[in-house]
Amino acid sequence: MDVTELKRRNQQLTVLNRILRHNIRNDLTAIDGYLEMAMELTDGEANERLSDIANRTRSLLSTTEVADRVRRSLDQTEVAEQDLGEAVEVLVERAREDFPGASIDATVRSVPARATAALDYALWELIQNACEHAGDAPDIEVAVRKNGEQAIVTVTDNGPGIPEQERRILERGEETKLDHGSGLGLWLVYWVLESSGGALEFDCDDGTEVSVSLPLAESET
């Protein structure tokens, strides 16, 4: 792809992103507000149907927010040193505030690693996903450690596990028309780690354990 074609493709993506981020999100937000008012005026089966529509609308809104984080993360490709322990501590406190019903234990130490500035997006996606999908009483453990020349972050929960299809697609690194994932969140994690020279692993035998590995900072090797 030559420079002119690349510039044209970037312009197209910019327009599509604007439509997704502003137009669609604004319309979905308005629809959500109207649904709330309609639910106050109905009961029974009609109220249940409106509630289902509202939940689907909020799910779409959440997808547009993840898409915006994906766009911003793809713009952040410069790898630099950052302390994983400090980053995880901030995100765990945020999760405790956003998900008061979840039990979140953190075993954190200072581990300087090399990653892009978008790493926070990826780590938050994993912690948030654990809080949202681990059932009515999420029990989550987040840990930061060193292993040889790698910095490791693990997020463990007591949920049903990430579907095998989702894991298979990420391990392959691409989707097909017949074999594709259900969302953007794990792709965001995958792309950030790929840009950072890191890797993503899953263990879903008993609950879910997601492991992120990144190169240690030069000062640690």
MARBA-3410 file (N, C-alpha, C, O; in Angstrom, 1 decimal):
221
0.9,-1.2,0.0,0.0,0.0,0.0,0.9,1.2,0.0,1.7,1.4,0.9 ~ 0.7,2.1,-1.0,1.6,3.3,-1.1,1.1,4.4,-0.1,0.0,4.2,0.5 ~ 1.8,5.5,0.0,1.5,6.5,1.0,0.2,7.2,0.7,-0.6,7.4,1.6 ~ -0.2,7.4,-0.6,-1.4,8.1,-0.9,-2.6,7.2,-0.5,-3.6,7.6,0.1 ~ -2.5,5.9,-0.8,-3.5,4.9,-0.4,-3.7,4.8,1.1,-4.8,4.7,1.6
-2.5,4.8,1.8,-2.5,4.8,3.3,-3.2,6.0,3.9,-4.0,5.9,4.8 ~ -2.9,7.2,3.3,-3.6,8.4,3.8,-5.1,8.4,3.5,-5.9,8.8,4.4 ~ -5.5,7.9,2.4,-6.9,7.8,2.1,-7.6,6.8,3.0,-8.7,7.1,3.5 ~ -6.9,5.7,3.3,-7.5,4.7,4.2,-7.7,5.3,5.6,-8.6,5.0,6.3 ~ -6.7,6.1,6.1,-6.7,6.7,7.4,-7.9,7.7,7.5,-8.6,7.8,8.5
-8.1,8.4,6.4,-9.2,9.4,6.3,-10.5,8.7,6.4,-11.5,9.1,7.1 ~ -10.7,7.5,5.7,-11.9,6.7,5.8,-12.1,6.2,7.2,-13.3,6.3,7.7 ~ -11.1,5.7,7.9,-11.2,5.2,9.2,-11.6,6.4,10.2,-12.4,6.1,11.1 ~ -11.1,7.6,9.9,-11.4,8.7,10.8,-12.9,9.0,10.7,-13.5,9.3,11.7 ~ -13.4,9.0,9.5,-14.8,9.3,9.3,-15.7,8.2,9.9,-16.7,8.6,10.6
-15.3,7.0,9.7,-16.1,5.9,10.3,-16.1,6.0,11.8,-17.1,5.7,12.5 ~ -14.9,6.3,12.4,-14.8,6.4,13.8,-15.7,7.5,14.4,-16.3,7.4,15.4 ~ -15.7,8.7,13.7,-16.5,9.8,14.1,-18.0,9.4,14.1,-18.7,9.7,15.0 ~ -18.4,8.7,13.1,-19.8,8.3,13.0,-20.2,7.3,14.1,-21.2,7.4,14.8 ~ -19.2,6.4,14.4,-19.4,5.4,15.5,-19.5,6.1,16.8,-20.3,5.9,17.7
-18.5,7.0,17.0,-18.3,7.6,18.4,-19.3,8.7,18.7,-19.8,8.7,19.8 ~ -19.7,9.5,17.7,-20.6,10.6,18.0,-22.1,10.3,17.5,-23.0,10.2,18.4 ~ -22.3,10.0,16.3,-23.6,9.9,15.8,-24.4,8.7,16.4,-25.4,8.8,17.0 ~ -23.7,7.5,16.3,-24.4,6.3,16.9,-24.5,6.4,18.4,-25.6,6.0,18.9 ~ -23.5,6.8,19.1,-23.5,6.9,20.5,-24.6,7.9,21.0,-25.3,7.6,21.9
-24.7,9.0,20.3,-25.7,10.0,20.7,-27.1,9.5,20.5,-28.0,9.7,21.4 ~ -27.3,8.8,19.4,-28.6,8.2,19.1,-29.0,7.1,20.2,-30.1,7.1,20.7 ~ -28.0,6.3,20.5,-28.2,5.2,21.5,-28.5,5.8,22.8,-29.4,5.3,23.6 ~ -27.8,6.9,23.2,-28.1,7.5,24.5,-29.5,8.1,24.6,-30.1,8.0,25.6 ~ -29.9,8.7,23.5,-31.3,9.2,23.4,-32.3,8.1,23.5,-33.3,8.2,24.3
-32.1,7.0,22.8,-33.0,5.8,22.9,-33.1,5.3,24.3,-34.1,4.9,24.8 ~ -31.9,5.2,24.9,-31.9,4.7,26.3,-32.7,5.6,27.2,-33.4,5.1,28.1 ~ -32.6,6.9,27.0,-33.4,7.8,27.9,-34.9,7.6,27.6,-35.7,7.6,28.6 ~ -35.3,7.5,26.4,-36.7,7.3,26.1,-37.2,5.9,26.6,-38.4,5.8,27.1 ~ -36.4,4.9,26.6,-36.8,3.6,27.1,-37.0,3.7,28.6,-37.9,3.1,29.2
-36.2,4.5,29.3,-36.3,4.6,30.8,-37.7,5.3,31.1,-38.4,4.8,32.0 ~ -38.1,6.3,30.3,-39.4,6.9,30.5,-40.5,6.0,30.2,-41.5,5.9,30.9 ~ -40.4,5.2,29.1,-41.4,4.3,28.8,-41.6,3.2,29.8,-42.7,2.7,30.1 ~ -40.5,2.7,30.4,-40.5,1.7,31.4,-41.3,2.2,32.7,-41.9,1.4,33.4 ~ -41.2,3.5,33.0,-41.9,4.0,34.1,-43.4,4.0,33.9,-44.2,4.1,34.9
-43.8,3.9,32.6,-45.3,4.0,32.3,-45.9,2.7,32.0,-47.1,2.6,31.7 ~ -45.1,1.6,32.1,-45.6,0.3,31.8,-45.3,-0.7,32.9,-44.5,-0.4,33.8 ~ -45.9,-1.9,32.8,-45.6,-2.9,33.7,-45.9,-4.3,33.0,-46.2,-4.3,31.8 ~ -45.7,-5.4,33.7,-45.9,-6.7,33.2,-45.0,-7.0,32.0,-43.8,-6.6,32.0 ~ -45.5,-7.7,31.0,-44.7,-8.2,29.9,-44.1,-7.1,29.1,-43.0,-7.1,28.6
-44.9,-6.0,28.9,-44.4,-4.8,28.1,-43.2,-4.2,28.8,-42.2,-3.9,28.1 ~ -43.2,-4.1,30.1,-42.1,-3.6,30.9,-40.9,-4.5,30.7,-39.7,-4.0,30.6 ~ -41.1,-5.8,30.7,-40.0,-6.8,30.6,-39.3,-6.6,29.2,-38.1,-6.7,29.1 ~ -40.2,-6.5,28.2,-39.6,-6.3,26.8,-38.8,-5.0,26.7,-37.8,-5.0,26.1 ~ -39.3,-4.0,27.3,-38.6,-2.7,27.2,-37.3,-2.8,28.0,-36.3,-2.2,27.6
-37.3,-3.5,29.1,-36.1,-3.7,29.9,-35.0,-4.5,29.1,-33.9,-4.1,29.1 ~ -35.5,-5.5,28.3,-34.6,-6.2,27.5,-34.0,-5.3,26.4,-32.8,-5.4,26.1 ~ -34.8,-4.5,25.8,-34.3,-3.6,24.8,-33.3,-2.6,25.4,-32.3,-2.3,24.8 ~ -33.6,-2.1,26.6,-32.7,-1.2,27.3,-31.4,-1.8,27.5,-30.3,-1.2,27.3 ~ -31.4,-3.1,28.0,-30.1,-3.8,28.2,-29.3,-3.9,26.9,-28.1,-3.8,27.0
-30.0,-4.3,25.8,-29.3,-4.4,24.6,-28.7,-3.1,24.1,-27.6,-3.0,23.5 ~ -29.5,-2.0,24.3,-29.0,-0.7,24.0,-27.7,-0.3,24.7,-26.8,0.2,24.2 ~ -27.7,-0.6,26.0,-26.6,-0.3,26.9,-25.4,-1.1,26.5,-24.2,-0.7,26.6 ~ -25.6,-2.4,26.0,-24.5,-3.2,25.5,-23.9,-2.6,24.3,-22.7,-2.6,24.1 ~ -24.8,-2.1,23.4,-24.2,-1.4,22.2,-23.4,-0.2,22.6,-22.4,0.1,22.0
-23.9,0.6,23.5,-23.2,1.8,24.0,-21.8,1.4,24.5,-20.8,2.0,24.3 ~ -21.8,0.3,25.3,-20.5,-0.2,25.8,-19.6,-0.6,24.7,-18.4,-0.3,24.8 ~ -20.1,-1.2,23.6,-19.3,-1.6,22.5,-18.7,-0.3,21.8,-17.5,-0.4,21.4 ~ -19.4,0.7,21.7,-18.9,1.9,21.1,-17.8,2.5,21.9,-16.8,3.1,21.4 ~ -17.9,2.4,23.3,-16.8,2.9,24.2,-15.6,2.1,24.0,-14.5,2.6,24.0
-15.7,0.8,23.9,-14.5,-0.1,23.7,-13.9,0.2,22.3,-12.7,0.3,22.2 ~ -14.8,0.4,21.3,-14.2,0.8,20.0,-13.4,2.1,20.0,-12.4,2.2,19.4 ~ -13.9,3.0,20.8,-13.1,4.3,20.9,-11.8,4.0,21.6,-10.7,4.6,21.3 ~ -11.7,3.1,22.7,-10.5,2.8,23.3,-9.6,2.1,22.4,-8.3,2.3,22.4 ~ -10.1,1.2,21.5,-9.3,0.5,20.5,-8.7,1.5,19.6,-7.5,1.4,19.3
-9.4,2.5,19.1,-8.9,3.5,18.2,-7.7,4.3,18.9,-6.7,4.4,18.3 ~ -7.9,4.7,20.1,-6.9,5.4,20.8,-5.7,4.5,21.1,-4.5,5.0,21.0 ~ -5.9,3.3,21.4,-4.8,2.4,21.7,-3.9,2.1,20.4,-2.7,2.0,20.5 ~ -4.6,2.1,19.2,-3.8,1.8,18.0,-3.0,3.0,17.6,-2.0,2.9,16.9 ~ -3.3,4.2,18.1,-2.5,5.4,17.9,-1.3,5.4,18.8,-0.3,6.2,18.5
-1.3,4.6,19.9,-0.2,4.7,20.8,0.7,3.5,20.6,0.5,2.4,21.2 ~ 1.7,3.6,19.8,2.6,2.5,19.5,4.0,2.6,20.0,4.8,1.7,19.9 ~ 4.3,3.7,20.7,5.7,3.9,21.2,5.8,3.1,22.5,5.0,3.3,23.4 ~ 6.8,2.3,22.6,7.0,1.4,23.8,8.0,2.2,24.8,9.0,2.7,24.4 ~ 7.6,2.2,26.0,8.4,2.9,27.0,8.3,2.1,28.4,7.4,1.2,28.5
9.1,2.5,29.3,9.1,1.8,30.6,8.0,2.4,31.5,7.7,3.6,31.5 ~ 7.3,1.5,32.2,6.3,1.8,33.1,6.2,0.8,34.2,6.5,-0.4,34.0 ~ 5.7,1.2,35.4,5.7,0.3,36.5,4.3,-0.4,36.5,3.3,0.2,36.7 ~ 4.3,-1.7,36.3,3.1,-2.5,36.3,2.4,-2.4,37.6,1.1,-2.4,37.7 ~ 3.1,-2.5,38.7,2.5,-2.5,40.0,1.7,-1.2,40.3,0.6,-1.3,40.7
2.3,-0.1,39.9,1.5,1.2,40.1,0.3,1.2,39.2,-0.8,1.6,39.7 ~ 0.4,0.8,38.0,-0.7,0.8,37.1,-1.9,-0.1,37.6,-3.0,0.3,37.6 ~ -1.5,-1.3,38.0,-2.5,-2.2,38.5,-3.2,-1.7,39.8,-4.4,-1.9,40.0 ~ -2.4,-1.1,40.7,-3.0,-0.6,41.9,-4.1,0.4,41.6,-5.2,0.4,42.2 ~ -3.9,1.3,40.7,-4.8,2.3,40.3,-6.1,1.7,39.7,-7.2,2.1,40.1
-5.9,0.7,38.9,-7.0,0.0,38.2,-7.9,-0.8,39.2,-9.1,-0.9,39.1 ~ -7.2,-1.4,40.1,-7.9,-2.2,41.2,-8.8,-1.3,42.0,-9.9,-1.7,42.3 ~ -8.3,-0.2,42.4,-9.1,0.8,43.2,-10.3,1.3,42.4,-11.4,1.4,43.0 ~ -10.0,1.5,41.1,-11.2,1.9,40.3,-12.2,0.8,40.2,-13.4,1.1,40.3 ~ -11.8,-0.4,40.1,-12.7,-1.5,40.0,-13.5,-1.7,41.3,-14.7,-2.0,41.2
-12.9,-1.5,42.4,-13.5,-1.6,43.7,-14.6,-0.6,43.8,-15.7,-0.8,44.4 ~ -14.4,0.6,43.3,-15.4,1.7,43.3,-16.5,1.4,42.3,-17.7,1.6,42.7 ~ -16.2,0.9,41.1,-17.2,0.7,40.1,-18.0,-0.6,40.3,-19.2,-0.7,39.9 ~ -17.4,-1.6,41.0,-18.1,-2.9,41.3,-18.0,-3.2,42.7,-17.3,-4.1,43.1 ~ -18.8,-2.5,43.6,-18.8,-2.7,45.0,-19.2,-4.1,45.4,-18.8,-4.6,46.5
-19.9,-4.9,44.6,-20.3,-6.2,44.9,-19.2,-7.3,44.7,-19.4,-8.4,45.1 ~ -18.1,-6.9,44.1,-17.1,-7.8,43.8,-16.0,-7.8,44.9,-15.7,-6.8,45.4 ~ -15.5,-9.0,45.2,-14.4,-9.1,46.1,-13.1,-9.2,45.3,-12.9,-10.1,44.5 ~ -12.2,-8.2,45.4,-11.0,-8.0,44.6,-9.8,-8.0,45.5,-9.6,-7.0,46.2 ~ -9.0,-9.0,45.4,-7.7,-9.1,46.2,-6.6,-8.8,45.2,-6.6,-9.2,44.1
-5.6,-8.0,45.7,-4.5,-7.7,44.8,-3.2,-8.0,45.5,-3.0,-7.6,46.7 ~ -2.3,-8.7,44.8,-1.0,-9.0,45.3,0.0,-8.2,44.3,0.2,-8.7,43.2 ~ 0.4,-7.1,44.7,1.1,-6.2,43.8,2.5,-5.8,44.3,2.7,-5.6,45.5 ~ 3.4,-5.8,43.4,4.8,-5.3,43.7,5.2,-4.4,42.5,4.7,-4.5,41.4 ~ 6.2,-3.7,42.8,6.8,-2.8,41.7,7.6,-3.6,40.7,8.6,-4.3,41.1
7.1,-3.6,39.5,7.8,-4.4,38.4,7.8,-3.5,37.2,6.8,-3.4,36.4 ~ 9.0,-2.9,36.9,9.1,-2.0,35.7,9.1,-2.9,34.4,9.8,-3.9,34.4 ~ 8.3,-2.6,33.5,8.2,-3.3,32.2,8.1,-2.4,31.1,8.0,-1.1,31.2 ~ 8.2,-2.9,29.9,8.2,-2.1,28.6,6.8,-2.4,28.0,6.5,-3.5,27.7 ~ 6.1,-1.3,27.7,4.8,-1.4,27.0,4.4,-0.1,26.4,5.0,0.9,26.7
3.4,-0.1,25.6,2.8,1.1,25.0,2.0,1.8,26.1,1.6,1.2,27.1 ~ 1.7,3.1,25.9,0.9,3.8,26.8,-0.5,3.3,26.9,-1.3,3.7,27.8 ~ -0.9,2.5,26.0,-2.3,1.9,25.9,-2.4,0.7,26.9,-3.5,0.1,26.9 ~ -1.4,0.4,27.6,-1.5,-0.8,28.4,-2.6,-0.7,29.5,-3.3,-1.7,29.7 ~ -2.8,0.5,30.0,-3.9,0.6,31.0,-5.3,0.2,30.4,-6.1,-0.4,31.1
-5.5,0.5,29.1,-6.8,0.1,28.5,-6.9,-1.4,28.5,-8.0,-2.0,28.8 ~ -5.8,-2.1,28.2,-5.8,-3.6,28.1,-6.0,-4.2,29.5,-6.9,-5.1,29.7 ~ -5.3,-3.7,30.5,-5.4,-4.2,31.9,-6.8,-4.0,32.4,-7.4,-4.8,33.1 ~ -7.3,-2.8,32.2,-8.7,-2.4,32.7,-9.7,-3.3,32.0,-10.7,-3.8,32.6 ~ -9.6,-3.6,30.7,-10.5,-4.5,30.0,-10.6,-5.9,30.7,-11.6,-6.4,30.9
-9.4,-6.4,31.1,-9.4,-7.7,31.8,-10.0,-7.7,33.1,-10.8,-8.6,33.5 ~ -9.7,-6.6,33.9,-10.3,-6.5,35.3,-11.8,-6.3,35.2,-12.6,-6.9,35.9 ~ -12.2,-5.4,34.3,-13.6,-5.1,34.2,-14.4,-6.3,33.7,-15.5,-6.6,34.2 ~ -13.8,-7.0,32.8,-14.5,-8.2,32.2,-14.7,-9.3,33.3,-15.7,-9.9,33.4 ~ -13.7,-9.4,34.2,-13.8,-10.4,35.3,-14.9,-9.9,36.3,-15.7,-10.8,36.7
-15.0,-8.6,36.6,-16.1,-8.1,37.5,-17.5,-8.3,36.9,-18.4,-8.6,37.6 ~ -17.6,-8.2,35.6,-18.9,-8.2,34.9,-19.4,-9.6,34.6,-20.6,-9.8,34.6 ~ -18.5,-10.5,34.5,-18.9,-11.9,34.0,-18.6,-13.0,34.9,-18.8,-14.2,34.6 ~ -18.2,-12.7,36.2,-17.9,-13.7,37.1,-19.1,-14.1,38.0,-18.9,-14.7,39.1 ~ -20.3,-13.8,37.6,-21.5,-14.2,38.4,-22.0,-13.1,39.4,-21.5,-12.0,39.3
-22.9,-13.6,40.2,-23.5,-12.6,41.2,-22.5,-12.2,42.3,-22.7,-11.1,42.9 ~ -21.6,-13.1,42.6,-20.6,-12.7,43.7,-19.2,-12.9,43.1,-18.5,-13.9,43.5 ~ -18.7,-12.0,42.3,-17.4,-12.1,41.7,-16.3,-12.2,42.8,-16.2,-11.3,43.7 ~ -15.4,-13.2,42.6,-14.2,-13.3,43.5,-13.0,-13.2,42.6,-12.7,-14.1,41.9 ~ -12.3,-12.1,42.7,-11.2,-11.8,41.7,-9.9,-11.6,42.4,-9.8,-11.0,43.5
-8.9,-12.1,41.8,-7.5,-11.9,42.3,-6.7,-11.3,41.2,-6.7,-11.8,40.0 ~ -5.9,-10.3,41.5,-5.0,-9.7,40.5,-3.6,-9.7,41.1,-3.4,-9.3,42.3 ~ -2.7,-10.1,40.3,-1.3,-10.2,40.9,-0.3,-9.7,39.8,-0.5,-9.8,38.6 ~ 0.8,-9.1,40.4,1.9,-8.7,39.5,3.2,-9.3,40.1,3.4,-9.3,41.3 ~ 4.0,-9.9,39.1,5.2,-10.6,39.6,6.2,-10.6,38.4,5.9,-10.2,37.3
7.4,-11.0,38.7,8.5,-11.2,37.7,8.6,-12.7,37.5,8.5,-13.5,38.5 ~ 8.9,-13.1,36.3,9.3,-14.5,36.0,10.4,-14.5,34.9,10.1,-14.3,33.7 ~ 11.6,-14.7,35.4,12.7,-14.6,34.5,12.9,-13.2,34.0,13.0,-12.3,34.7 ~ 12.8,-13.1,32.6,12.9,-11.7,32.0,11.6,-11.2,31.6,11.5,-10.3,30.8 ~ 10.5,-11.7,32.2,9.2,-11.3,31.9,8.5,-10.7,33.1,8.7,-11.1,34.2
7.7,-9.7,32.9,6.8,-9.1,33.9,5.4,-9.7,33.6,4.9,-9.8,32.5 ~ 4.8,-10.2,34.7,3.5,-11.0,34.6,2.4,-10.3,35.4,2.6,-9.9,36.5 ~ 1.3,-10.2,34.7,0.0,-9.8,35.4,-1.0,-10.9,35.2,-1.2,-11.3,34.1 ~ -1.6,-11.3,36.3,-2.6,-12.3,36.2,-3.9,-11.8,36.8,-3.9,-11.1,37.8 ~ -5.0,-12.1,36.1,-6.4,-11.7,36.6,-7.1,-13.0,36.7,-7.4,-13.7,35.6
-7.5,-13.4,37.9,-8.2,-14.7,38.1,-9.6,-14.4,38.7,-9.8,-13.6,39.5 ~ -10.6,-15.2,38.1,-12.0,-15.0,38.7,-12.6,-16.3,38.8,-12.1,-17.3,38.3 ~ -13.8,-16.4,39.4,-14.6,-17.6,39.6,-15.7,-17.7,38.7,-16.7,-18.4,39.0 ~ -15.6,-17.1,37.5,-16.7,-17.1,36.5,-16.6,-18.4,35.7,-15.9,-19.3,35.9 ~ -17.5,-18.4,34.6,-17.7,-19.6,33.8,-16.5,-19.8,32.8,-16.5,-20.8,32.1
-15.6,-18.9,32.7,-14.5,-19.0,31.7,-14.8,-18.4,30.4,-15.9,-18.2,30.0 ~ -13.7,-18.0,29.7,-13.9,-17.4,28.4,-14.1,-18.6,27.4,-13.4,-19.6,27.4 ~ -15.1,-18.4,26.5,-15.5,-19.5,25.6,-14.3,-19.9,24.7,-13.4,-19.1,24.3 ~ -14.2,-21.2,24.5,-13.1,-21.8,23.7,-13.0,-21.2,22.4,-11.8,-21.0,21.9 ~ -14.1,-20.8,21.7,-14.0,-20.2,20.4,-13.3,-18.9,20.5,-12.5,-18.6,19.6
-13.6,-18.1,21.5,-12.9,-16.8,21.6,-11.4,-16.9,21.8,-10.6,-16.2,21.2 ~ -11.0,-17.9,22.6,-9.6,-18.2,22.9,-8.9,-18.7,21.6,-7.8,-18.3,21.3 ~ -9.6,-19.5,20.8,-9.0,-20.1,19.6,-8.7,-19.0,18.6,-7.7,-19.0,17.9 ~ -9.7,-18.1,18.5,-9.5,-17.0,17.5,-8.3,-16.1,17.9,-7.5,-15.7,17.0 ~ -8.2,-15.8,19.2,-7.1,-14.9,19.6,-5.7,-15.6,19.4,-4.8,-15.0,19.1
-5.7,-16.9,19.7,-4.5,-17.7,19.5,-4.1,-17.7,18.0,-2.9,-17.6,17.7 ~ -5.1,-17.7,17.2,-4.8,-17.7,15.7,-4.5,-16.3,15.3,-3.7,-16.1,14.3 ~ -5.0,-15.3,15.9,-4.7,-13.9,15.6,-5.6,-13.3,14.5,-5.2,-12.2,14.0 ~ -6.6,-14.0,14.1,-7.5,-13.5,13.0,-8.9,-14.1,13.1,-9.0,-15.2,13.6 ~ -9.9,-13.4,12.5,-11.2,-14.0,12.4,-11.5,-14.4,11.0,-10.9,-13.9,10.0
-12.6,-15.2,10.8,-13.1,-15.5,9.5,-14.6,-15.2,9.5,-15.1,-14.9,10.6 ~ -15.3,-15.3,8.4,-16.7,-15.0,8.3,-17.5,-16.0,9.2,-18.5,-15.7,9.8 ~ -17.0,-17.2,9.3,-17.7,-18.3,10.0,-17.1,-18.5,11.4,-17.8,-19.1,12.2 ~ -16.0,-17.9,11.7,-15.4,-18.2,13.0,-14.9,-16.8,13.5,-13.8,-16.4,13.2 ~ -15.7,-16.2,14.4,-15.3,-14.9,14.8,-15.8,-14.7,16.3,-16.6,-15.5,16.8
-15.2,-13.7,16.9,-15.5,-13.4,18.3,-16.8,-12.6,18.5,-17.5,-12.3,17.5 ~ -17.2,-12.4,19.7,-18.5,-11.7,20.0,-18.3,-10.3,20.4,-19.3,-9.6,20.6 ~ -17.1,-9.8,20.5,-16.9,-8.4,20.9,-15.5,-7.9,20.6,-14.7,-8.5,19.9 ~ -15.2,-6.7,21.1,-13.9,-6.0,20.8,-12.9,-6.1,22.0,-11.7,-5.9,21.8 ~ -13.4,-6.4,23.2,-12.6,-6.2,24.4,-11.3,-7.0,24.3,-10.2,-6.5,24.6
-11.4,-8.3,24.0,-10.2,-9.1,24.0,-9.3,-8.8,22.9,-8.1,-9.0,23.0 ~ -9.9,-8.4,21.8,-9.0,-7.9,20.6,-8.2,-6.7,21.1,-7.0,-6.5,20.7 ~ -8.8,-5.8,21.8,-8.1,-4.6,22.4,-6.9,-5.1,23.2,-5.8,-4.6,23.0 ~ -7.1,-6.0,24.1,-6.0,-6.6,24.9,-4.9,-7.2,24.0,-3.7,-6.9,24.1 ~ -5.3,-8.0,23.0,-4.4,-8.7,22.1,-3.6,-7.7,21.3,-2.3,-7.8,21.2
-4.2,-6.6,20.8,-3.5,-5.7,19.9,-2.5,-4.8,20.8,-1.4,-4.6,20.3 ~ -2.9,-4.5,22.0,-2.0,-3.7,22.8,-0.8,-4.5,23.2,0.4,-4.0,23.2 ~ -1.0,-5.8,23.6,0.1,-6.6,23.9,1.0,-6.9,22.7,2.3,-7.0,22.8 ~ 0.4,-7.1,21.6,1.2,-7.3,20.3,2.1,-6.1,20.1,3.3,-6.3,19.7 ~ 1.6,-4.9,20.2,2.4,-3.7,20.0,3.5,-3.6,21.0,4.5,-2.9,20.8
3.3,-4.1,22.2,4.2,-4.0,23.3,5.2,-5.1,23.4,6.1,-5.1,24.2 ~ 5.1,-6.1,22.5,6.0,-7.2,22.5,5.7,-8.2,23.6,6.5,-9.0,24.0 ~ 4.4,-8.2,24.0,3.9,-9.1,25.1,3.1,-10.3,24.5,3.0,-10.5,23.3 ~ 2.5,-11.0,25.5,1.7,-12.2,25.1,0.5,-12.3,26.1,0.5,-11.8,27.2 ~ -0.5,-13.1,25.6,-1.7,-13.3,26.4,-2.0,-14.8,26.5,-1.9,-15.5,25.4
-2.2,-15.3,27.7,-2.5,-16.7,27.9,-3.8,-16.9,28.7,-4.1,-16.0,29.6 ~ -4.5,-18.0,28.5,-5.7,-18.3,29.2,-5.6,-19.7,29.9,-5.0,-20.6,29.4 ~ -6.2,-19.8,31.1,-6.4,-21.0,31.8,-7.8,-21.0,32.3,-8.2,-20.3,33.2 ~ -8.7,-21.8,31.7,-10.1,-21.8,32.0,-10.6,-23.2,32.6,-11.8,-23.5,32.5 ~ -9.7,-23.9,33.2,-10.1,-25.2,33.8,-11.0,-25.1,35.0,-11.9,-25.8,35.2
-10.7,-24.1,35.8,-11.5,-23.8,37.0,-11.7,-22.3,37.2,-10.8,-21.7,37.8 ~ -12.8,-21.8,36.7,-12.9,-20.3,36.6,-12.0,-19.8,35.4,-11.9,-20.5,34.4 ~ -11.5,-18.6,35.6,-10.7,-18.1,34.5,-9.5,-17.4,35.0,-9.5,-16.6,36.0 ~ -8.3,-17.7,34.5,-7.1,-17.0,34.8,-6.5,-16.5,33.5,-6.2,-17.3,32.6 ~ -6.4,-15.2,33.4,-5.8,-14.6,32.2,-4.4,-14.0,32.6,-4.3,-13.3,33.6
-3.4,-14.4,31.8,-2.0,-14.0,32.1,-1.5,-13.1,31.0,-1.6,-13.4,29.8 ~ -1.0,-11.9,31.4,-0.3,-11.0,30.5,1.2,-11.0,30.8,1.6,-10.9,32.0 ~ 2.0,-11.2,29.8,3.4,-11.2,30.0,4.0,-10.1,29.1,3.6,-9.9,27.9 ~ 4.9,-9.3,29.7,5.6,-8.2,29.0,7.1,-8.3,29.2,7.5,-8.8,30.3 ~ 7.9,-7.7,28.3,9.3,-7.6,28.6,9.6,-6.8,29.8,9.0,-5.7,29.9
10.5,-7.2,30.6,11.0,-6.4,31.7,11.7,-5.1,31.2,12.3,-5.1,30.1 ~ 11.7,-4.0,31.9,12.4,-2.9,31.6,13.9,-3.2,31.6,14.4,-4.1,32.3 ~ 14.7,-2.5,30.8,16.1,-2.8,30.7,16.8,-2.7,32.0,17.8,-3.4,32.2 ~ 16.3,-1.8,32.9,17.0,-1.7,34.2,16.8,-2.9,35.1,17.5,-3.1,36.1 ~ 15.8,-3.8,34.7,15.5,-5.0,35.5,16.2,-6.2,34.9,16.2,-7.3,35.5
16.8,-6.1,33.7,17.4,-7.3,33.1,18.9,-7.3,33.3,19.6,-8.3,32.8
END
